[in-house]
């Protein structure tokens, strides 16, 4: 392998040469890994090689050690650890020697390789001398580049490794890092590397932050670094302050009073945008923490307890000083900036919004004068800042406080959708979206709605980013003013939303959907505008009243026309972009088709042949694109629910595709959707689904036994047993023995580690599925008058409820699981009301479990279920 030439070629502007070189390097790594790693490490360490070749060599070594995909990580880890000790030591020595290179890019590349090796070796007890080697390198006062690279290596290592692996060496690491971060450090490159390393190590120096003396010194060094004349050092120092506030809010009261408040206000006024950005982020972080603390305090108050952590109200205290600065920063927009580029003005807008959530009404008196003073300013920067400010304070203050402000501002903001500035129009559309989402009751339907809808519909013809925000506002209006909002009787009780005769949006419905259909016809999806238009169309259909059904049917026909046209061009697609665009459009069409079918229900039956022909064609065309199949299967689910027993006509054509989906263990989400469709079919066909259930049950049993299938699919499979049993009643008896055996085996899965929260969540999910299966089985067998067939399995169900009750005492059972187990208990008790289960149901733990279910920590549904279960148990034990 000619490493030099191959590395040169990986940097070629010619894509063919570059791809060829990358493939040859991958082949070399695969076929002769020891030689590959040794050769590249030597190239990295070679002082006579050009800088770009050495950097490319370092990158190639790092890429052979690290990966994003977990299976790749395991493969690369095994490959490295299987190298002979001598080979690994030789590579590490070459890499460590490169840290001292005067070519700083080679030193940085070496630091990345050190961290990549450390991520493999340190967690398994290898290379324990690494940190001491790096600390020793930092002691070389004559080699600035070595100190810089050693600090970078520490920083990268801290970033890539779990904090508990390095916790034992936190003192040594912190001492070295703080030494380099001091203002006395003569080399700004070293100080910068030290601050970056400190940023990455902050999480595992918690013990040091607990000690006041050490904490004071760390804070002093970081605060002094914010005054550095070197801009990257200054920015890094502010980044550290943001992270410190995030991790150690409870320790910051003294420092806020003494330094941080003043430093960050100065920082926000800094002429360097990167500094100002971090200073704004500091206050956003304060707000994030205080929002979280308010939620904790609210939760504690519900139980009559004191919150564990104290909120120091930093945001409220600083409000009069920081809001004026933030509002001025809103005016610093760059007209040419990319809409996705994060800048100071966007950060300031976000911070104002977070402050509003923390302090509520208190922000209004500071924000309103700014809005009034700038909203009609000739300078677009001021107008956009004013409307951004208004939109940002919509969440937090009391609605009664905001209502008069919204009422008076709405006509002006609606008019701003016709502004000459694209930025002003975009933010006005966003603000209208915020108002319609958070303060919709302040929109007077007779006064504001006609002008508002007209402006939003006009905005659908504007720039893509304006279209996206107008679509969001239309979605919010349809949700807030549509059938969901109107579906309550005079007593405030919910009624059938589909029966609502009209809504305030009904007079505008036809104009809205025709404009949205036009917007969905855009050739590109820039700024997500086309997808947003489809989403708004689906939402408008979902929430439309009975007087809009005819127009909704018209939309369905147009969507079917478009889908048919797309299906016809499936064979003409060339290249990845074409296929992705086709798949995206099909997904959009499916979302609207689902909304139409759900809203129109059985009225779509006359179009059933056309709908299913389209969907079956789509499934055939999209067989190699999992997302397309998922969208199509979801839509079939909506059709099954709408057509009910009449869907059987299409089942023969659809079943082969569904069975294929059930067997597709690699695309587990598609498999999970297919499992859900079995439940849909059984609910729709009822007892008539029995003839298909042999195939269904065999497929489900096979999936449960598959080691390849993602475990997240298994709870829905268990739950599906219940759907089948409820549908076919007594006919489920033939599956009873096997089904009950599987449920019992699944219930035995436990976690040995009480801190393995992922496993606890999975077990809860699994048990929820088991519970639903048991409930469905009891219901089905009871409806089929076959309770005597179920009786041998009642003790197993009883034991399962006992498992849940025990988990509940350990605070390891989710509320849905507790509610499900209580429901199952009540079902069993009511199914055997003549004392057959008196001995079982009289156990003391049953009463304790029911009592816990009625406790105040649970929601009203759980408490109701527990009360019902108690009554059923009482009757069954008389």
Buried (B, 14 or more C-beta within 10 A) or exposed (E): BEBBEBBBBBEEEEEEBBEBBBEBBBEBBEEEBBBBBBBBBBBBBBEEBBEBBBBBBBBBBBBBBBBEEEEEBEEBBEBBEEBEEEBBEBBBEBBBBBBBBEBBEBBBBBBBBBBBBBBBBBBEEBBEEBBEBBBEBBEEEEBBBBBBBBBBBBBBBBBBBEBEBBBEBBEBBBEBBBBBBBEEBEBBBBBBBBBBBBBBBBBBBEEBBEEEEBBEBBBBBBBBBBEBEBBBBBBBBBBBBBBBBBBBBBBBEEBBEEBBBEBBBBBBEBEEBBBBBBBBBBBBBBBBBBBEBBEBBEEBEEEEEEBEEEBBBBBBBBBEEBBBBBBBBBBBBEEEEEBEEEBBBBBBBBBBBBBBBBBBBBBBEBBBEBBBEBBEBEEBBBBBBBBBBBBBBBBBBEEEBBBEBBBEBBEBBBEBBEBEBBBBBBBBBBBBBBBBBBBBEBBEBEEBBEBBBBBBBBBBEBBBBBBBBBBBBBBBBBBBBBBBBBBEEEEEEEEEBBEBEBBBBBBBBBEBBBBBBEBBEBEEBBBBBBBBBBBBBBBBBBBBBBBBBEBBBBBBEBBBEBBBEBBEEBEEBEEEEEBEBBBBBBBBBBBBBBBBBBBBBEBBBEBBEBBBBBBBBBBEBBEEBBBBBBBBBBBBBBBBBBBBEBBBEBBEEBBEBBBBBBBBBEBBBBBBBBBBBBBBBBBBBBBBBBEBBEBBBEBBBEBBEEEEBBEBBBBBBBBBBBBBBBBBBBBBBBBBEEBBEBBBEBBEBEBEEEEEEEBBEBBBBBBBBBBBBBBBBBBBBBBBEBBEBBBEBBEBBBEBBBBBBEBBEEEBBBBBBBBBBBBBBBBBBBBBEEEBBEEBBEEEEBEEBBEBBBEEEBEEEBBBBBBBBBEBBEEBBE
